[in-house]
Amino acid sequence: MQRRTFVLTSGSAALAARAAAGANSRINVAIVGLGCRGRELLDLVLGAPGFRVVAVCDADPERAAHAAAVASHAQGSLPAACRDYRLVLEDNQVDAVVLATPDCWHALGVIRACQAGKDVYCESPASHNLWEGRKMVEAARKYGRIVQVGIQTRSLEHMIRAVHLLREGVIGRLHMAKGFASPGPPENRPSGQDWRCRWDTGNGAIGSLGAQGLDICRWGLDKSTLPVSVFSCGVPVPPANHREPPGAQLAVFEYGDCQVHFEVRAHMADAGAGAEFFGSDGYLCLNAEGFQVFRYGHRRPALSVKSSGARPGDAAPHLANFLHAVGSRRPSDLNCDIEQGRLSAAMGHMANASCRLGRKLVFDPVAENYGSDYEANLLLARDHRSPLAVPETL
């Protein structure tokens, strides 16, 4: 069977609509991966100015067909629907790809899109392992593509303001960030995500949602490299369902001048992520609701700022930032360029490596490996099966 036979609908309607609107009036995007988060992103893209959905792609043809119908109703033009990602990459209409596949497909999806001349909005976490994250950055730079990682907290106004104040020394010299993330109670979590509970396809809570909280910590501390050591431990949390990664987990990361303490809280009433920053003159508490600055010895906050209303999972401001950077062609305009996203994901990978081996690991942030620690270095990457391997040479 030819790959073209996987196409469920023609892209001619979308092409005609684009021509009528003007070739440069909107960015034509393909939504790839139409599970829970992919459907949310489809709705957000359809509601955002500056985008037109010209293709949808999922291994499940029913999901793809349904998404195409939703897009057609919202925008008045029918996108192509397919189950083969290569068809998206071959489509000259597609300017950018919104990638919402499981974590294990992020690296190959981003690299192939960059090679095909497409910009990418990739959901968080950026990568399945540390080595693949580095290859994603290499591809983005080599092919001159704009790649945004979906850590939406980077585009929330109160988060940006809080980090700016930390840079200005609002609490003095920073010593520690204490962060957390919670997926919420099991009954409130999306179904069909068992792949997160296997090491070969996912990274557990600290490697998925944890990437958001770890990014807040690293961003606030202004760290552009990885830590020099990590220790992590965790336990399974019911319902285990043959889960390999722990359901509740603690991690301590050491930099030369400060630390990050991070916790995955398994059964908090609300899902989310946040952090507290401790400095020489006070501390700052930051989460989805806003932030507060406290001076040591004072119970009342010196400054209290509420969120503007946008929630961490709301990608609208982040998509707007992506659209701006696609127009400017400057990766520096992105709020979460692939380099930033892959560093925060890598902290989760480091925590998982320590937890799996049951000991503290010493890390070389320049070489980005564990030195002579053979067991730990084996966890920097994973085995692939051809033709699905992330290429060594781009």
PyMOL commands that set and color helices and strands:
alter all, ss='L'
color gray80, all
select helices_A, chain A and resi 3-6+12-21+36-47+61-75+85-90+103-115+130-142+152-155+157-167+186-188+194-197+204-207+210-221+316-328+331-333+338-357+374-380
alter helices_A, ss='H'
color red, helices_A
select strands_A, chain A and resi 27-32+51-57+80-82+96-99+119-123+147-150+174-182+229-235+248-254+259-264+272-279+282-287+290-295+303-306+361-362
alter strands_A, ss='S'
color yellow, strands_A
deselect
rebuild
show_as cartoon
